[in-house]
Every structure is written in structure tokens, then in C-alpha cells.
Amino acid sequence: MTSKPIIWMLAALSAVACGKASEPDTPVVPDPGPDIPEVTSSGDLAWSMPEQPDIDVQSYIFPEAPFRYDVRFEYDDTNFPNPERGPYNPVSYAYQNGAIPGLQSVSSMARTRESGCSLMFSLFYLCDFLDSPISDAVLEHIAQHLANVREAGCKTIFRAAYSWYWNASNKTQQEPDAPMILRHIGQLKPIFEEFADIIYVVQMGFVGTYGEFAYTTNVNTTEEKTAIIKAVLDAVPTRRNVAVRTPTIMREALDYAMGTPFKLRDTLTAATAFDGSYKSRLGCFNDCAFVNNNDGGTYGDNVDRTLWRVMSRYVTLGGESCYQGSNTYCECIPSYTNLRTFHWSYLSNHHDIIKIWKSMGCYDDASARVGYRYVLNGAAFEGDFAAGEDLIVRLCLANYGYASLINAHDLEFIVAPADAPAAGTTYKSATDPRIWQGSHYYTHTERFILPEDLVRGRKYNLYVRIADAEPTLHDRPEYCIRFADKGIWNAEIGANLITTFTAE
């Protein structure tokens, strides 16, 4: 290397996290086009982060450098928003007595994102349609809400249900029979297809109170329940997860969908994780975390825990917490263990637990790590920073979060004039960033040819960007991923600065 790069830092952004308020097809990946050079990748290594199991407040630990760095980075501990992770803002609509509620505005959802949330939780109560198809007006209302989510720069967790009330005296639940539910799912299929880009995950609703498959009246057999789950899997595009409430429901659904008993040995691996099969798409939602030793009945035994611990490395696991007066399972240390063990991707935390975490000092760290949290540790370069020359970039990075990315994203490197970041050349990597599991360090090597139009003596920036693979979202910075390092985020192009160099 004949010259050292000049390090140039941008002012870091900060935000506060918000609290609770069929047959597989090919995933949609944008064609990079003829103007984007090919880039190759080699040399990835991975190793686990040191465990910090017995302290109330954990912190990021930089690894010992695996190679000699030309650039080092400083960890940013602020709890800023990133797409497809973290806390969510709940929005619900009840269609009853012929009324259609007012829509959540684009501006209010955009403000929510600015205050720390990138996820909406969209719950649709189809109360008026127990024995009839969903009306066109309601379908249009649901579609418009999702269009607003897209315009606001957010994504959503989607759930449909028929009631939030269980009549304990006569043990009845307001819900249609299974054939009508299947008809409703068919009506929603075009909406799932149109808005798959901004749907993070579809939570399995339709049956029971809140759509959580408990307290049912008309849908009681395993066959009926699993047929409904399979219908949702078939209605939702195969590049998206459908999440179920318990490990038992997951096993029953996979037995039915796959036509053979599902065993622990059949759990996902890196080779099968994103192949579009039913198994690769059935996620988990836990709506009573931290309340007791089985998360409010979520887990029946250690086999249940093992199933979700393994599956959640590759599918979504999220939900909300419960609090019933005991701190035993929701203080910082047990919460860290739960979040890490089950690879939590998103969480709406109970206000009492938020108070506990804040009083003990772990709120910012624990909340910031729900989902992925990428950190650059150091970088090195081989080659001349000159037009048309080979450049090898070696990164040491980490995923300090509890989970990996679930939906497809493009790993890209950008070379751009320092004074015109939007006028850069983009190199698309062959590496899928979903391989970067939570609580691990990684080395990553890229080799590419610098642009032929570099001007000698002019300053250029080298960025890394992780952009949404959906063509409708790829070029929108709010759907790109910010690394947790100080001074490197460029919100204009949704990219993270590795270094500034002067062209030779």
C-alpha cells in the first residue's frame, strides 16, 4: 500500500428508542444493472463474543484485532432506530357495526420513526365479518394503511383477528368458522403480495382472542388450526415469515404442512434457512416474555425451548413482555439471558419492565441489541487508491445484537467523491449479510477494481451499505442499516463511512 487513507468522520445521528405505546419462489433481489461492477468476497471468519452473564449492565467489547488495522472505529452506544428490529409502535383498527376507523397518518408514523421506532404493529379486528366476506371498503382501508406505512419509511408486523375479548362465563369467543376464515385469508392474499416489501412478518392471527390461538369457539381441532396456518403460509409471499404463538403450534403446523412428523433434527441450518420452504418461513412470537419460568405458558418443556432457540437463529422471534408483580425473570440478568438465548428480533416491553431496566441501568444496552446491531471494529486496505486499480478491503465487524437479519438485504460498497456522496460507484457483494449471527465477531474481505474516473488528488469516501433487497425500497436511505459506530453514518445515502482517501 503506497499511501495511507485520510480518516474523515461525519457527525453521528442519535435517537431515543420508543417503548411500548405454496411452492417456494425466488426472493426478489434487484438486478444490479450493467453500471454496477461485480465484487467478490472471501476470507470470512467468525468467533463468539465473550459472555457477560453475571452483570446487570453489559457493554460492547472490542475484539483483539485479527489483523493490523489502518482504520479503527469507536462504538456508538446510542439507541437509534434501524429497519426490521427493536421496539414497535402498535396501531389497531376495529371494523365493527359498519364503522371504518380513521387511518393513522403518514406524518404520525414518520414521527414515530424519528423518535426511535422503525416498526409498526398493525392489528386488524374483522369484527363485522364473522359470517360474510371482508367488504371491499375494509380491504381498501387495510391497503391504504400499509401504503401509509411505506410512505412513512417504516415496516410492519401484520396480524388479523376477530376479537380482543374472551367471555369467561360461558366460554365463548367471537370468531367465524374455519371455511370463512380461509375465505378471508384468500381475500387478503393480494394485499400480502402488494405490500410484501414493507411487511416484516405476518403474525398468525385469525383464531382465538387477539388471534393468539387460545380461547376458541368455532375452530377447535388441530386439523382446522393447522389448515389455517398453511393457508396463511400459502397466501404470504415465500420471502416473508409467518409467526406462530407457541412451539407446540409450530410443530403441529409443520407436521401438517410438510406431511410428516417434525423432529428436532429437522430444525433449520444455514443451508436450509432461506430456501422458501414452509420450515424456513415459520417464525415465532412470544407475547408474555419475562413473566415466569415458561414465559406465561409459551414453553412446555426444554424441548420447546430448544426448538425455538435453534429456529430463531434464522426466523423471526419477537413479541411483547408481561409483568405480574414479580421481578424474578425480568431483571437485567435473566432478561439478557432470554433475549440472547432466543435471538429476539423485536420487542414491545411492558412499562413496568422498562422501569426496572432503567432503574438497574441496562435499558439502553439491552433495548439497542434487540434484533441485529452491527459494529465496525477496524479496517485494512491492500492496493493503490488509484483509478482502475485493485483494492482489497478487510473488515473486522461484529453483530452485537441478539439476532440476525431475517429478510434479504444487499451488502454493498460505495466509492464516491467526498463532496458528492450520491455520485458514487456501487459494488454489490456476493455475501448475504444474514449469515452474520448475533453475539459474534466476523472478518470480511472484499476485492474490487476502483472506478476508472477517479481524479488524482481528489478526496473520495469508501462506504459500506446494507440496503433492503426489495426494488421499491433499495434506494431509500431509511430502509438501509446504520452501524453502531460514531461519526460514520451518512443519512443522505444510507451508508456507513469506512474511510476517506486521496486518489493517487
PyMOL commands that set and color helices and strands:
alter all, ss='L'
color gray80, all
select helices_A, chain A and resi 106-114+136-151+178-194+209-211+222-235+247-258+264-266+278-281+302-311+332-341+351-360+363-368+421-423+433-435+477-479
alter helices_A, ss='H'
color red, helices_A
select strands_A, chain A and resi 40-48+71-72+88-94+119-125+155-161+166-167+172-173+199-203+241-244+282-289+317-321+346-348+374-382+390-399+409-417+425-428+440-449+459-468+489-490+495-502
alter strands_A, ss='S'
color yellow, strands_A
deselect
rebuild
show_as cartoon
